[in-house]
Amino acid sequence: MKFLYVTDTHIRGTTPKNRLDVYVETLKAKLEEVVGLANREQVDVLLHGGDVFDRPDLAPNVVGQFAKIFMKAAMPTYVVAGNHDTFGHNPETISRTMLGLMDSFGVMKIIHPGQPVLVEKNGVKVQISGQPYHYDLDQRDPKLDYYPVNETEADILVHIVHSMLVEKALPEGIPHTLIDHIWGTTADIILTGHFHGGFGIKERNGKYMCNPGALSRVNNHWTEISRMPKVVLGTISKEGISLEEREVTVAQKGEEVLDRSFLEKAVHQEERLHSFVQQVKESSQFQTLNMSAIIQDIASLKNVDEKVKQEALRRMTKVEEGWKDGEYG
């Protein structure tokens, strides 16, 4: 059985302010190449890791343009819902979204928890399961999200999760799961998205973790300058599992399509935010007083930029909620 995996296409009708090209046309060209590659390689399924769209209520005319490209695929397309695909990051709203519409018309099929797909070819049964983005992802027991149940008596389990699976720990307050913590998963292959930078293909004792990175470069983080969009081609047979990354050839280099002035501004803002958060953490009664009040006080005294203050509030609120739930002891 062969598959092609792509993630985080972030289809939208406008061009992000940090890009120098016409985003819609660039994304169309990339998706045309991806679907064309899937057809040439004669894969059995096209898999999508979520965030098909950049917002759940995208204009129908934009959705229609991209639906025509996906419909050129000679094989079925399976997808899990990302945080941008649903309202309020709630997978239960999927029926009211444009991704839900694509599912209704058969353009692509959404894989819901507990409803895996079974693909059998050349004597090998492959179960493809999925976990959409939800608020507790990467904050609860990883077995609930990264350890699929073999519900189809399959030989190989492929599990798609729209999650923040990473190689190294992220700053406090950003939910994430470390690859090294879930090698005991029941899945033979875990395919993830959400983390746009990706981490490529990792293997240990015959098990694989894979994130080729987002097909689209929509944010203004400096790492996007050097990153090239990729997809993964996979082959599963009685002989074993083989995965390889393929660079999207029509994608231009980061410096050709991303405005460095926005990237530099973003880095500067991140540095200011980090400094501000450190000030908050140094408050003597940080864990016993209301953090929002502390942040507001420090922000007013230090004349912190409003956008930085609001971002700090958002991040610190996540930590505060974690304390209330006993997550941080």
N, C-alpha and C positions, 0 to 999 in steps of 0.2 A: 504494500500500500504506500502511495506517495502523497505528500501534502505540501502545500506552500503556506507559510505563516507570515502575516503582516499585521501591524498593530498601530493604533493611534493615528488614523488618517486625518482626523479633525476637519472634516468637510465643512466649509463655510462659504458665504457668498461675498465676503469682503476681504481686503488685504490687511493683515496685521500691520500696525504702524512701524514696526521695526524691520519690515521687509521692503526690498527695493524692486521686486518684480510684481507681476500680476498673479497673486496667490492662486486664484481659481484655475487659471490656465496651467500653471506649474503643477498643481495637484492632479489635474486631469491627465497631464502627460505622464506623471509618475504612476497613476493607477492604470492607465492604458498599458504601460510597460509591465506592471505587476500581473495583470490579467493575461497579457500576451505570453509572459513567461510561464504562467500556470498552464496555459493551453499547449504551448510548445513542449513542455516537460510532461504533458499528459498526466498531471497529478489527479488523484481521485477526489480530493477535497481541498477547498480554499478556506483557510482558517483565519479569523480576525480576532485580535485580542482586546477589542473594545475602544471606545471613543471614536466610533465611526464618524460621528458628527461633533461639531464644536459646541452645539447647543441642541436641546431636544425639540425645539419648535422652529427649526430652520425653515426658510421659505420653500414652499413646494416646488417652485421652478428650479431652484438650485438642487434640491434633492433629486428631481427628475433627471437633470443633466448627469449626475453621478450614477444614478440607478441604471442608466443605459450602459454605462461602462461595466458595472458589475454583471449585468445581464449578458455580456459577451463571454463570460466564463463558461466553459463547457462542462463544468463540474459544480456541484452544490457548494454554497458558501455558508459556513457556520460561524457564529459570532457570540461573544458574551457582551453584556452591556457595561459600558464604562461610566464613570461619574459624569461625563459631559453628555451622555446619551439619555439621561433621565432627569426628571424634575426633582429638585431638592436632593439629588444624589440618592434617590430612593428607587430601587429596581422594581418596586411594585407599581410604579407609574408608567412602566414601559409601554403599555397598551395605548397610551395617549401621546406617544412620541413619534418622531419620524422614523426612528429605528423600528418601532412597533409596526409602523405602516409598511416598511420594507419587508418585514416578516410576514405581514398579512398578504402581501402581493407575491410572496415567494421569491423575492429578489435575493434574500438571504434568510437563514434560519437561526433564530435565537436559541442558544442552549441555556436552559434554566437549570438551577440546582435540582438534583434528583431525577433529571430527565436526560440521561446521556444518549449519545448516538452510537450505534454499532456499525462498523464498516468491516466487512470480511472480504479478503482477497488472497488468493494463492495459499489457502489453508491457514491464514493468520487472522484472528479476530482482534480488532482494535476498537476499544471503547474511547469515545471522545466526550469528556464531561466539561462542565464550566461553572465558574463562580463569578457572578457580576460584582461590581463595586458596591459596597455598602459601608455605612459609617463605622461599624465595628471591625472592619477588615484591618488586619495587622495590629489589632488591639486586643483580640481575644485569643483563645487557644488556637494555635495554627492548625491543629488537626481538623478543625471545623471548616477550614477553607482550602488547605493544601493537601489533604489526605482523602482522595476520592474513594468511594466504595465501588467494588467491582460488581455492578448490578447486572451485567450481561454475560458473565462467564467468559470474559475476554482474555486473550493472551497478553495483550499490551494495553496499558492505561495511559491515555494522553489527557492532561488536565489543563484547561485554559483559565487563568485567573487575572482579572484586572486589578493588580495590587502593587504595592510599593515593596517589591522584593529586590534587595540590593546586596552588594558584596560587603560594604562597610557601613558601620552605624551612622545614622543621620543625626543632626542636632536634636536635642531634647525637645519634645513637643510635636515632632513630626512622626506619625505612626509609620512603622516599617517593620519588615521581617528580614532577617539575615539568611542568606542562602545556606550557610553552614549549620543553621539551626533546624533545617527541614530535610536533610538528606535521608531521613528515615521515612519519608513520604511513601505512600502506597503507589503513587504514580511512577511510571517509567519515564515519562516526559512531562515536565511542567513548562508551559508557555505563558509568559507574563507580558504585560504592557504597563501603562500608567507612568512608569519611570522613563521619561523620554530619552535619556542618555543611553539606556540599555546597558547590558554587560556581556553581550555575545552569547556564546554557548559554553556551558560548564558541564563537566562530566565527572562522576565518581561511582565506581563499582557498577557500571552499566546503566546508571540513572543520569538523566539530563535535566538541566535548568537552562532556560533560554529566553532572552529578550534582545532582539536585534535593534531595539530603539524605535522611536516614532518615525513613521514615514514622513510626517510633516514637522517642520521646524517653525513653530508658532510663537514660542516664547523668546525672551531677549536675554537668556542666560549666556554667558561667554563660552560655555562648552559647546554650544550649537555651532560656533564658527568652524571648529575642526571636525565635527561629526558629519558623516555622510549617511543618508538613509539606506537601510538594508532590509532584506527579507530573508526568510529561512526556508530552504528546501529540505524536506525530510523523506527518508525511505525506511519503511518498516517491513522486514521480511523474516523468514525463519532463520536466516543467517545473523540477524541482529538489527541494530538501529544505526542509521547514518544521518547526520545533520550537517548542513553547510550553509554559511551565510553568502548571500549574493548582493552586491552593491547595485543600487538602482542607477543605471548609467545616464539617464536623462537628468538626474539631479545635479544642479550646479554646486560649486564649492560655496561654503558658508560665506566667505568674504565677498562673493559676487551677488548674493541675494539678501544678506542680512546687514542692516545699517549699524556700523560700529558705534556711532554716537549713542544709540539707544542701549547697546550692550554695555558701554562704559558707564552710562548713567545708572543702569541696573546694578552693576557691581558696586558703584559708589553708594547707592541706596541700601544695598545689602550690608555693606560695611557699617553704615550709620545705624541700621537696625540692630546689628550684632552688638555694637557698642551700647545701644540703648537697653537691650535685653540684659546685658551684663550689669548695667546700673540697677536695674530692677532686681536682679538676683542678689545683689549685694545689700539690699534692704535688710535691716536687722531682724525684722519680724515677717519676712517674706512669706512663710508658710502658715502664719496665724492670722494675717490680715487679708482683707479682700484685695486680690491682685489688681483688679481693674482700677480700684481707688489708688493703689500705689503707682500704677502706670500713669494715670491721669495727673497725679501730683508731680511726678518726676518730669512728665512731658511738659507741663506748664512752666516748671522752673527752668528747664533746659531749652525752652523754645524749640522743641522737636517738631519737625515737619509733620503735618497732619496725616499724610499718607503713611509715613513711617510709624506714627503712633497707632493708627488703625490696624496696620499689619501686625504690630506688636500685640495689640489687644486680642486680635484673632488667634495668634499663636499661643499667647499666655492663657487664654480662655480654655484652650484644649488641655493644657497642663492642669489647670484648676479643676476641670471636669474629671481628669484622671485621679486627682487627689480625692475628690468627693466619692469616687467609686472604689477607693482603696487601691488603685492601680500602682501608686508610687509609695505605698507603705504608710 
